[in-house]
Amino acid sequence: MKQKNINKSRRKLLTRTLRYATVGLISAGTAGAVIKRRRLRREGKCLNRGICKNCAVFEDCGLPRALSVRQATKGCNHG
């Protein structure tokens, strides 16, 4: 009986440890992505690898490629 309780508590400990480690890794990855995005915007670098069409910040972007795409599509109405 005592052996079963020890195994059960070890299993709980392992499960909790893995759960919290996973949450920590996901949180660290998210924080890293947010920090990288802010740094790229501050440095004036493209956030979307130069693909302006589906970029979330295309309308407010001041990078040369975005300005060029806006100028080129200004007269076009694809809607």
Helices and strands as residue ranges (DSSP letters): H 2-43, G 58-60, H 64-72
